[in-house]
């Protein structure tokens, strides 16, 4: 083993960048080929967007699950990785990805964690993502206490007066979802027309007409009232200056996410705007030994679905085997034949 490898904190078969749904399934796919994985994610918990933005939203297009909550899907994917004992490095961003003379890769995180590996699978979703914040003065004093950019647990909002800002699917879906537990739901949008699914947008209008919720349009956020991080009211205004004071306990802003690839841009990969270009047949990027799967990967005709990401993860794992063992034929077998191999933890 080279000196470079000896000076690292960890040595493993494959590093998976991203602990979202596709990253977790990548661990399973690699484990089925008897590869051990280390998983790195910028978030403090696994699950990516599914747990950060909408853990209690239903998903309807997972085979065999007519209906499953996002958080439950992540829980099941995590359970699926257990036999393979992955090592998670959470709350860390990968800063450097360097090829080594040995043919290995050196992965270094912002916290200085150094991992040597034989292949890399990038399953970072849309990359690092941050919420687009409304241009309201003093917003930072309320963030995380009574101003939020996503909802993780519905029960945190029981009995609350909730003001939801936004006009897309997330805003409308959560307004409908919280209606039965909140003391009042108010939806503010700068336009009268919503960009959500037509049926849900229509239902929102009907509930407003029935007095079940308050629809405040066309208004936008102007200022906040409150102290010690707790909101008392939000002032909203029209373009011509007409103002309203809306008493509320919680403001949830759904103004979308800003996608940022961050250090990935410096790794020498061929990119297409904010996506990593891969060969669809192998899921390999422009750099040998580095693969990508899920929303971050792009090729002609790509469908950005979880189902597609899962298939890409499996393809990437098999291609990684061919890369690591170029002279060893891999005889494909179904899991019903092989069962689930148990890997020793490192």
N, C-alpha and C positions, 0 to 999 in steps of 0.2 A: 504494500500500500504506500502511496506517495506521501511526502511530507505535507502536501496541501490537504490531503484527505485526513491525515492525522490531526491537523490543527482545527478541524471543524468540530462543532458541537454534536452533530448527529450524522449518521450514514444510513441510507435507506435505498430501496429500489426506485420508488417514484415519488416525486413531490407533486401534490395536487394543489393548485392555487385557486382557492375559492371553496367555501364550505356550504354553498347553497345546495339545492336539490341535485343539480347535475354533478357538482363536486362530490357529494356523498355517494351518488350512484357510481361515480368513477372509482371510488374506493372499493365498492363491491365488485365491479367488473375486473379491477386489477387483482383483488383478493382471490377471485375465482381462478386466476392464472398464477396464483401463489406468489404474488408480489406484495410486499409490505409498503404502506404509504404513510407519508407525513402530509398533513393538510394545513394550509396557512390561510387565514382570512383576516381582513382588516376589522371586521366586526367582533364584538366581545362574545357573541354566541353564534351557534351554527344556524343555518337556514336561509341566509341571504335575504333577498327581497321578500320571500314568502313569510318569514317570521318578523322581519323588520317593519314591513309596510302593511301587510294584511293577513296576519296569522289566522283570523277567524272568518276569512272569506272562503266561500265554497269553490272548489275546483271540480269541473264536470267532465274533463277530457282525459282522465287517467284510466287506462284500460283496467277493467275489473272493478272500478270504483265509480258507480254512477254519481256519487256525491262524496267528497272528502274535504275537510277543512285543511287549509294550507299548513297550519301548525301540526295537524295530525299526520299529514303526508311526510313532513320533515321528521317527525318522531319515528315513523315506520322506516324511513330511509336510514336514519341513524341506527335503529335496531338491526337493520340489514348489514351494517358494517361491523357489528360487534365481534363476530367470529374472526375478523382479520386484524383486530387490535390496532387501528390507526392511531397515530399520534397527532394531536391537534395543537396548533400554535395560533391561538385566537388573539384578537386585538393587535395584530402585527401586519404590516404591509410589506410585501416583497419589494426591496429596493434594487437589488442586483440579481441578474441571472447570467452567469458566466460559464462558457465552455472551458473545460480543463484539458491539459495535454494528455491526460489518462483516458479521455473520451467521456468522462463523467461531467456533471454540471454542478456548479457551486451556487446555491441559492442563499442569499443574505437578506435578512429582514431589517426593518427600521430599528428594531431593538438589538441588533447585532447578532441574532441567532444565525448560525451558519450550518447549512445542511448540504451534504454531498449526496448526489443521487445519480441514477443511470438514465432517467428520462423524466420529463416534466409534462404534466397535463394542465393547461390553463382552462379553468372552468369558472372564470371570474364574473360571470353574468354580463352586466353592462359596464364592468370595471367598477372602480370606486364611485359611489353615487352620493350626492348631497342634495338636500331639498332646496328647491327654489323658494326663497323666503319673500314674503310681502314687504314692500318698502315702508315699514312703519317704525317710527322712532321709539326706542326703548323696548323693542321686541325681546332683546336678549335677557332682560330682567325677569321675564315670565316663562322663558323657554324651559321645558322639562318639568314645569310645575303646573302651569295652567294654559300654556301654549304648546301645541304639539304639531308634528308634521306627519304623523301616522298613528295608527291605533294597534296596540298589541293585544290588549285584553279588554273585551267589552265590559266586564264587571267593574273596571276602574271608573266607568262613567254612569253607574247606576245612580239615579236621582239627580243627576247634574243638568244644568241648563247649558246646552251645547250649541255653540255657533260653528257651523261648518262653512269654510270659504273655498269656493272652487266650482267648476262647472263640468268636470269630466266624470268618468266612471267611478273613480275612487270616492269623490265627494258625494255623488248620488247614492252609490251602493251603501256607504256608511251611514248616510242620513236615514235610509230605509231600515238598515240593520239596527240602529240605535234607538229607533222610534219607540220600541216597546219597553225600554229600560230607563230612558232619560225622562226628566221631568218636563223638558221642552227641547225641541230641536229647531234651530233656526238655520236656514241655508241662505248664504249671500253669494251673488254672482254678478259680475259686471255686465252680463248680457241677459236678455230674457230667454234666449235659447240655450239649452244645455248640450254638451258634446257627448253625453252618455248614451248608453244603449236606448233606443227609442222607447221600448216598453217600460224601462225603469224611469226615464224622464217623464213619460206620461203619467205613471203612477205617482211620481213626486208632485206633479201639478194637481192631480186629483186629491191627494192627501192635503195639500195646501188649501184647495177650495173647500174641503170638508172641515177645515180648522184643526187638523191633526198636527200640523207643523206650520212654521212661518217661512214663507218664501220672500226674501228681500232682494228684488231685482228692479232695475239695474243699478246696483250700488257696488262700491269697492271700499276696502278697509282704509280708515283714515288715522285713527289713534286709539290708544288703550287707556283704560282707567283701572287703577288698583294699587295695591302695595304689597311689599314682601313676597313678590312672585305670584300673588293671587289676583286674578282678574275680578273686577266688579262689573265692568261694562266695556263695550267696544263701540266706538263712534264710526259710523259709515257715512259715505257721501256719494252723491251722483256727480256726473261730469259738470253739471251747471251749479254745483255747490250746495244742493239741498242735503241737509244732514239728518241722521237719525241716531239716537242713543239706544243701544241694545244691551239690556242687562244680561249677563252671562257668567257662568263659572269657568267655562273652558272654551278656548278657540282652537279648532283643528284646521290647519291650512293645507289644502291639497292643490298646490300650484305646480306639481310635477317635480321631476328630478333632473339635476344636471349630471350628465354622464362624463366621467373623467377617467381616462386610461392611466394617467399618472406615469410612473416609471416604466410601464410596459412599452411606452413609446421609444424608450432608449435601448431596448433589447435587440434591435437589429432585425425585427420581424417585418414582413410585408404587411402593411395595414391598408384598409379601405375605410377612410374616415375613422370612426371609433370602433372598428372591428378588426379582428385578426384574420387574415386570409389563410384558408386551409385547403388542402387537397381533399375533396369529398371522399375519394376512395380510401384514404388512409387517416384522415383527420390530422395529418402532419402539417405544421406551419412551413414557412420558407426555410426554417432552420431544422436540420436533422435532429431527431430526438426530442423535439419540443412539439407537443400536440395541443389542440384546443377543441373544446366542446361546449355546447350551450349557446346562449345568446351572444357571447363575445366572438364566436366563430362565424365566418361568412364564406359563402361560395355561391355560384349562380343557382337560383331557384330555392335558396334556403327558406324554410318555414321556421319561424321563431316560436316553436312550441316546446313544452316540456318533453313531450314524446320524442321530438327530434333530438333534443339534447341528450336524453337517455341513450338513444341509439348511437349518437356520436361518441358518448362516453365508452360504450362497449367497443366500438370500432377503434377508438384511440388506444384502449387497453391492449387489444389484439395487435395493433400496429406497433405499440411499444414493445411487445414481446418479440416481434420480428426484428425490431431495431436492436434490442439488447442481445438477442440470441439469433443472429442472422443465419447461422448454420444449423439451427435446430428447427425441424419441422414441428408445427403446432397442429395437432390433430383435433379438429373442432368436435366438441361433445356437448350435448345439452346438459343443463344442471340436473335434470331428472336422472341422468346417467351417472354423473360425477358426484352428486351431492355437493355439500358446501365444505371445502377443505378448511381446516382450522390452522391458522398461522400462529406461531409463538410471538408474544409481544416482545418488543425490543427492550 
